Structures are given as structure tokens and as C-alpha cells.
Amino acid sequence: MHTFEPPRLAQVFYISRSLATPAEVEKILQGARHQNRQRGVTGSLVFTGGHFAQLLEGTTVALADTMAVVTADRRHQAVRRLVEGELAKRRFEGWSMAFTEAPGADDLIEQLLTQPEVSAARAGRLLGLMFKVPVF
Ligand SMILES: Cc1cc2nc3c(=O)[nH]c(=O)nc-3n(C[C@H](O)[C@H](O)[C@H](O)COP(=O)(O)O)c2cc1C
């Protein structure tokens, strides 16, 4: 007997090194928001000047499609997934892509890119920037 399985909600949180100019970042955001609305993807993008951090939320199928275009985009490189897995509830419901500029977080992301083991504390600090909470 087949039982109906609703689409599973998942999240991906990744970082990368930017090759984009500020004007290109604006274009990336426009394209991202357009495609995310069509795929039912929500999330948040942080741009530091030298790096990106992005949280993506959606069904596993929508996220796989999105990560395929994201990793193929030559306006950034060295994409590293920090967190990936099932999600009970969206944190950016209603946001096709929120955006935060965080020029102070370049070193934090570079450390997360280059260290062999991902520090949960550092990843958590970075995630916190998306919510504009105080960082200690
Ligand atoms: C930092 C960054 C974030 C991106 N975020 C998304 C996204 O949230 N959703 C999406 O569909 N594509 C995303 N993309 C991929 C681009 O939007 C995609 O490559 C673009 O839509 C296709 O290229 P085009 O601008 O030449 O049409 C992202 C790309 C980069 C570099």
C-alpha cells in the first residue's frame, strides 16, 4: 500500500567567496528572488564585500534545483555547506530572499571556509547576523 508523503521541508546554509561587484550582487538578488518565488524557496543572504552566506529553505526538490544553479554561478566560488537537513518551520516565511550587508564578517567567513572542521559557534554567530541580533 502507498501512503502519501508530503514534500519535506529542508534547509541549506552555505558560505562562499565572492567574485561579484556590488552591482552584480543587486542582479543576483533580483534573479534569486524571482526564481525563489517560483520554486517556493525562502531565505536570507549576507554579503560582506568579500564573501556570501546564504540560508535557503524549501522542499528538498526545490532546494536541490536551487543549489544546482547556485553552485554553477561564477560570481562566487568555494561554496561550502555548513548546515544541511530537515527543517520543522521556515524562519524566513514570506521572504523570497532577505538581504543583509555585513562588512565586518569577512574574517569570520574566511575562517569557516578554511578550517577543516566547521565550528558550530562560528556558524551560529554568522547565522545570527541574518537576524541582526547582537553578536558577542
Ligand atoms: C551568492 C549567490 C546567491 C544566489 N542565490 C540564489 C537563490 O536564492 N535562488 C536562485 O534560484 N538562484 C540563486 N543564485 C543563482 C543565480 O540567481 C542564478 O545563477 C541566476 O539566476 C542565473 O544566472 P543569470 O543571472 O545569468 O540569469 C545565487 C547566486 C549567487 C552567486
The ligand as an SDF file (V2000), in Angstrom:
LIG
                    3D

 31 33  0  0  0  0  0  0  0  0999 V2000
   25.5270   34.4740   -3.8250 C   0  0  0  0  0  0  0  0  0  0  0  0
   24.5050   33.9140   -4.7420 C   0  0  0  0  0  0  0  0  0  0  0  0
   23.2260   33.6500   -4.2630 C   0  0  0  0  0  0  0  0  0  0  0  0
   22.2620   33.0950   -5.0920 C   0  0  0  0  0  0  0  0  0  0  0  0
   21.0220   32.8310   -4.5950 N   0  0  0  0  0  0  0  0  0  0  0  0
   20.1090   32.2410   -5.3810 C   0  0  0  0  0  0  0  0  0  0  0  0
   18.8150   31.9340   -4.8760 C   0  0  0  0  0  0  0  0  0  0  0  0
   18.4910   32.1870   -3.7180 O   0  0  0  0  0  0  0  0  0  0  0  0
   17.9360   31.3370   -5.7070 N   0  0  0  0  0  0  0  0  0  0  0  0
   18.2460   31.0340   -7.0060 C   0  0  0  0  0  0  0  0  0  0  0  0
   17.4040   30.4940   -7.7000 O   0  0  0  0  0  0  0  0  0  0  0  0
   19.4630   31.3240   -7.5050 N   0  0  0  0  0  0  0  0  0  0  0  0
   20.3810   31.9260   -6.7360 C   0  0  0  0  0  0  0  0  0  0  0  0
   21.6170   32.2230   -7.2370 N   0  0  0  0  0  0  0  0  0  0  0  0
   21.9170   31.8290   -8.5910 C   0  0  0  0  0  0  0  0  0  0  0  0
   21.6180   32.8940   -9.5800 C   0  0  0  0  0  0  0  0  0  0  0  0
   20.4740   33.6070   -9.2690 O   0  0  0  0  0  0  0  0  0  0  0  0
   21.4660   32.1960  -10.9060 C   0  0  0  0  0  0  0  0  0  0  0  0
   22.6870   31.7210  -11.2980 O   0  0  0  0  0  0  0  0  0  0  0  0
   20.9260   33.1180  -11.9020 C   0  0  0  0  0  0  0  0  0  0  0  0
   19.5630   33.2710  -11.6850 O   0  0  0  0  0  0  0  0  0  0  0  0
   21.1680   32.6350  -13.2980 C   0  0  0  0  0  0  0  0  0  0  0  0
   22.0970   33.4670  -13.8590 O   0  0  0  0  0  0  0  0  0  0  0  0
   21.6700   34.7870  -14.6450 P   0  0  0  0  0  0  0  0  0  0  0  0
   21.6550   35.9010  -13.6340 O   0  0  0  0  0  0  0  0  0  0  0  0
   22.7570   34.9150  -15.6520 O   0  0  0  0  0  0  0  0  0  0  0  0
   20.3140   34.5230  -15.2170 O   0  0  0  0  0  0  0  0  0  0  0  0
   22.5900   32.7920   -6.4380 C   0  0  0  0  0  0  0  0  0  0  0  0
   23.8610   33.0600   -6.9020 C   0  0  0  0  0  0  0  0  0  0  0  0
   24.8240   33.6170   -6.0880 C   0  0  0  0  0  0  0  0  0  0  0  0
   26.1860   33.9090   -6.6040 C   0  0  0  0  0  0  0  0  0  0  0  0
  1  2  1  0
  2  3  1  0
  2 30  2  0
  3  4  2  0
  4  5  1  0
  4 28  1  0
  5  6  2  0
  6  7  1  0
  6 13  1  0
  7  8  2  0
  7  9  1  0
  9 10  1  0
 10 11  2  0
 10 12  1  0
 12 13  2  0
 13 14  1  0
 14 15  1  0
 14 28  1  0
 15 16  1  0
 16 17  1  0
 16 18  1  0
 18 19  1  0
 18 20  1  0
 20 21  1  0
 20 22  1  0
 22 23  1  0
 23 24  1  0
 24 25  2  0
 24 26  1  0
 24 27  1  0
 28 29  2  0
 29 30  1  0
 30 31  1  0
M  END
$$$$
